[in-house]
Structure formats: C-alpha cells, structure tokens
Amino acid sequence: MSHRLKNYLQAQPAIQNITVMDDKGRVLSEAFRKDYPGTNSLAMQNVHYFFLKSDFYIGSLFPDIQKRLWYIPFKRLVQLKNHQVVTVVVLLPLVDGAFKCWMGYPLQAHTGLFLLRRDGYLEARNPPPDKTSFTIRQTGIAARYVAAHTHSAGGVYMGYSTAVGQWRLGAVEDVPDYPLIAGASILRSTLWGMWARSMIGPSLVIAFLALLGLLVYRYLRYYTELQEKLRSDAEMAIWEAKERAEVTLSSIGDAVITTDTQARVTGANSVAENLLGKKISDIRGEPLDNVFKIINETTRETVANPVHRVLDEGRIMGLANHTTLISADGHEYAIEDSAAPIRSRTGQILGVVLVFHDVSQRRQLADQLAHQAGHDALTQLPNRRLFQQHLEAACQKWVRE
C-alpha cells in the first residue's frame, strides 16, 4: 500500500502528505515528501473537521511555524473489500496562508483573499492574518456577515475591522456544492488611495482643460473689450469729426450743399437752407436740380448745374456770370458759386460740395454805379461818355458787317 501511496503522491504535486488510518486513528500507511516530517509529528488532534459531502470532510488548518506553512487536511472514509473502514487523510499546503493559484490575481497586492467555512473556521487567507488564527472560529466582519446571511449566495459588506483598526470593504460568494465561502476584502483607505491615484491623470487633464478654457476666455474677453474700445473710439472720432464738420459748416458765411455721386443732396448748412427756402430734413436725398434752381438773370433761361460737370470731369467748376437762384418761396438771389469733388484717400469721387453766396446787394450796387457813370445825375439822361460808348459800338458793328 505504501508503494501505491507514493505513486499517487507523485501524480498529485499539490498534495504534501497522504495517510491511511484505521477506525481507531492508528496509521496503517503514509507517504510524504522529503521536506515534510510526517503526520505523527503534527498536532492532528486539534483539527476540527467539517462535513462536505459523500463521506468527504475538510479540517481546520494547522501550521508549520518554522516553514511558514499552513496545511488544509482533507479526509474521506473508505470501505475496503474486506469491509474494513479506513480513513484517508491528505494535506494541502498553503504558502503564507494562500493557494498557489491565488498568486496570479491582479488585485492580490491590494486585496485580501480568503476561504471561509460555513461554521466560521478560516481555511485560507492571503495575506496571512496577523491577529487572527486559523485554528479558532472567526468572529470578524466577514464571518459575522456570513452568519447573518445563511441563505444568501453572496453579497457585499463593509464594517470596522478590529484586527487592523480600519474600515474594510469586502464581497463574499458561495462555492457551488460546498459549504465554503470565497471572499475578497480591501481596506477603505486603500480603495480611496487607488481611486485618488487613478484620478490623477483625469484630474490633470481636467485642470489643464480648465486652465486652457480660462486662458481662452480671458483672451476672448480681452479681444472683445479691445474691439469694443476700438469701435467706441472710432464712433467717437466719427461723431467728433461730424460735429466739427457741422459746426464748421454752420460757422461759414457761405451756403454749402453736399451731394453724392448721383447728385442727390446729402447735407446743407443753415445759410443754404435760408437761400433755398427749405430745411435739410425736407431735401435730403432729393435730386439737386429739384431744389437748386438757377437761371440767367438777363435771358431768364435755365443755367446748367455745375455739380454734373464736376461728376463728369472730376475738377472744380464755377457758375457763369449773372446767375440767379430761385428759392422755394419764389425769392430770387444773385449768386456766385463753385463746385469741387469730394474724394477718398484713393482718389475716388464720393460726392460734390457746392459753395455759393448771395451777391444781390453787390450786383445791385454795381448796376447803380454803371448807371451813374453813363447818365446825368440830375436829368438821368445819357451823358457824353455813354454816347461815345454807343457810337463806338455802332461803328464796330458797321465795320464787321
């Protein structure tokens, strides 16, 4: 039998020891590895077995303190052909309280993994407990949760662990077909630390985006305020220029009318309003020919408006002599004027400015002086000088003919 046990032990590398005992606990045969001292040297009598199924039991752990090993004993009752009942006991070693298969779990560095029996005995735990023992019934938060939820297949718990003096979060799940509970737990402070470290990258990105958004907002705000200031300054400059122009036009003694390139009235000062007999509000946008009516004072024929020639030729033009302006109220004014183009910085014609003034009194005085020079002051008859002028004019006409 010993030979068969050794062969079985070689075929099962996870098993440390296999022992066959009779119903009185005497060892009938045993096979163990070289680094294991044997069953008789261990305190097997302190093992608490728990029924699993089909004459299969799992025992509480017992330690090998020198090698930092823990062993899970499994036993099964076997009836031989001669009707003798023997007990087969195998030992499954744990390294630092953990199964070898647990070593590859990704949360192993932060999470405690454990295997708990329904009766409260701890079968495995990694990392191994510092203040609890495998050989006594557990009373921690995991064991209390399992005891309080006997009909539950699993769940999540959180509570204060007196063993480590901190709050712990964990989850448990039933092992199918066995009265065992597998679970994992983690300190709440560790969980918060992991969360905080995982949020460093996103937090930096959020902070960077917030800073970038703030800089963009500050720039856009500065740019908007600058544009608003420039627009306000430009509007103020235009308003001041317009005010200066209007004050200048109002201060000028001559009448001034401005037109666009279509010879439509765009502006006029108060002197022009008085001579035209209309307010600028009434004539703005009107064709200049409709409001500025001029004729020859001798022939009474319409005189060509100089604004049109300025728009066509692009140079300064003056009125013909003896021009009379007929206002809207029918008054006639002898005027002299000139028209000049309004140009942009590039030389493009934007309109025309027409400047004229009333010379009625001066022309009347000139006519009086001319009459006095050719007539007698007492009789008002033509004098010798006028007679000579008429005679010379008649002779020149006769010569030409």
Residue pairs with C-beta under 8 A, 6 or more apart in sequence:
1 20
1 28
1 29
2 29
2 30
2 31
5 18
5 20
5 29
5 30
5 31
6 31
8 18
8 31
9 15
9 17
9 18
9 31
9 32
9 33
14 92
14 100
15 90
15 91
15 92
16 32
16 33
16 36
16 71
16 91
16 92
16 93
17 30
17 31
17 32
17 33
17 36
17 38
17 39
17 71
17 89
17 90
17 91
18 30
18 31
18 32
18 88
18 89
18 90
18 91
19 27
19 29
19 30
19 31
19 39
19 88
19 89
19 90
20 27
20 28
20 29
20 30
20 86
20 87
20 88
20 89
21 27
21 28
21 86
21 87
21 89
22 28
22 84
22 86
22 87
23 85
23 86
23 87
25 87
27 39
27 40
28 86
30 38
30 39
32 38
32 39
35 67
36 91
39 89
39 91
42 62
42 64
42 71
43 62
44 62
44 73
44 89
46 60
46 62
46 135
47 59
47 60
47 62
47 73
48 59
48 60
48 119
48 121
49 57
49 58
49 59
49 60
49 73
49 75
50 57
50 58
50 59
50 60
50 117
50 118
50 119
50 121
50 179
51 57
51 179
52 58
52 178
52 179
53 177
53 178
55 76
55 77
55 78
56 74
56 75
56 76
57 74
57 75
57 76
58 72
58 73
58 74
58 117
58 123
58 180
59 72
59 73
59 74
59 75
60 73
60 117
60 121
60 123
60 134
60 135
61 70
61 71
61 72
61 94
61 121
61 122
61 123
61 124
61 134
61 135
62 70
62 71
62 73
62 134
62 135
63 69
63 70
63 71
63 134
63 135
64 70
64 71
68 95
68 96
69 93
69 94
69 95
70 93
70 94
70 97
70 124
70 128
70 134
71 91
71 92
71 93
71 94
72 91
72 92
72 94
72 123
72 124
73 89
73 90
73 91
73 92
74 89
74 90
74 91
74 92
75 87
75 88
75 89
75 90
76 87
76 88
77 85
77 86
77 87
78 85
78 86
78 87
78 88
79 85
80 86
94 124
96 126
96 127
96 128
97 124
97 125
97 126
97 127
97 128
97 129
97 134
98 113
98 124
98 125
98 126
98 127
98 128
99 115
99 124
99 126
102 108
102 113
102 124
102 126
105 111
105 113
107 184
107 186
108 126
110 186
110 190
110 194
111 184
111 185
111 186
112 125
112 126
112 127
112 170
112 184
112 185
112 186
113 124
113 125
113 126
113 182
113 183
113 184
114 122
114 124
114 125
114 126
114 142
114 182
114 183
114 184
114 185
115 122
115 123
115 124
115 125
115 175
115 180
115 181
115 182
115 183
116 122
116 123
116 138
116 142
116 143
116 146
116 172
116 180
116 181
116 182
116 183
117 123
117 179
117 180
117 181
118 146
118 150
118 179
118 180
118 181
119 137
119 179
120 137
120 138
120 139
120 143
120 146
120 147
121 134
121 136
121 137
121 138
122 129
122 132
122 134
122 138
123 134
123 180
125 134
129 163
130 163
130 164
131 163
131 164
132 138
132 140
132 163
137 143
140 161
140 162
140 163
141 157
141 158
141 159
141 160
141 161
141 168
141 170
142 157
142 170
142 172
142 183
142 185
144 159
145 155
145 157
145 159
145 170
145 172
146 172
146 181
149 155
153 173
153 174
154 171
154 172
154 173
154 174
155 171
155 172
156 169
156 170
156 171
157 169
157 170
157 171
157 172
158 167
158 168
158 169
158 170
158 188
159 167
159 168
160 166
160 167
160 168
161 167
161 168
164 187
166 187
166 188
166 189
167 187
167 188
167 189
168 185
168 186
168 187
168 188
169 185
169 186
169 187
169 188
169 191
170 183
170 184
170 185
170 186
171 183
171 184
171 185
172 181
172 182
172 183
173 181
173 182
173 183
174 180
174 181
174 182
175 181
175 182
249 256
249 267
249 269
250 269
250 270
252 269
252 271
253 271
253 357
254 271
254 355
254 356
254 357
255 268
255 269
255 271
255 272
255 274
255 275
255 276
255 355
255 356
255 357
255 358
256 267
256 268
256 269
256 271
256 272
256 353
256 354
256 355
257 265
257 267
257 268
257 272
257 288
257 292
257 353
257 354
258 265
258 266
258 267
258 268
258 342
258 351
258 352
258 353
258 354
259 265
259 266
259 288
259 307
259 351
259 352
259 354
260 266
260 350
260 351
261 311
261 349
261 350
261 351
262 287
263 287
263 288
263 289
263 305
263 307
263 308
263 311
263 352
264 285
264 286
264 287
264 288
265 280
265 283
265 284
265 285
265 286
265 287
265 288
265 291
266 284
266 285
266 351
267 280
267 284
268 276
268 280
268 283
271 357
272 356
273 279
273 280
275 325
275 327
275 333
275 335
275 356
275 358
276 283
276 291
276 292
276 325
276 327
276 328
277 327
277 328
277 329
277 331
278 291
278 328
283 291
288 305
288 307
288 354
289 305
291 328
292 305
292 325
292 354
293 302
293 325
293 326
294 302
294 303
294 305
294 319
294 323
294 324
294 325
294 326
294 335
295 301
295 302
295 303
295 323
295 324
295 326
296 303
296 320
296 322
296 323
296 324
297 322
297 323
297 324
297 332
297 334
298 322
303 319
303 320
303 323
306 317
306 318
306 319
306 337
306 338
306 339
306 354
307 339
307 352
307 354
309 317
309 339
310 316
310 317
310 339
310 340
310 341
310 352
311 341
311 349
311 352
314 341
314 349
315 341
316 338
316 339
316 340
316 341
317 338
317 339
318 336
318 337
318 338
318 339
319 335
319 336
319 337
319 338
319 356
322 334
323 334
323 335
323 336
323 337
324 332
324 333
324 334
324 335
325 332
325 333
325 334
325 335
325 356
326 332
327 333
332 360
333 358
333 360
334 358
334 359
334 360
334 362
334 363
334 364
335 356
335 357
335 358
335 359
336 356
336 357
336 359
337 354
337 355
337 356
337 357
338 354
338 355
338 356
339 352
339 353
339 354
339 355
340 352
340 353
340 355
341 349
341 351
341 352
342 349
342 350
342 351
342 352
342 353
343 349
343 350
344 350
373 385
373 386
374 382
374 383
374 385
374 386
374 389
375 381
375 382
375 383
375 386
376 382
376 383
382 390
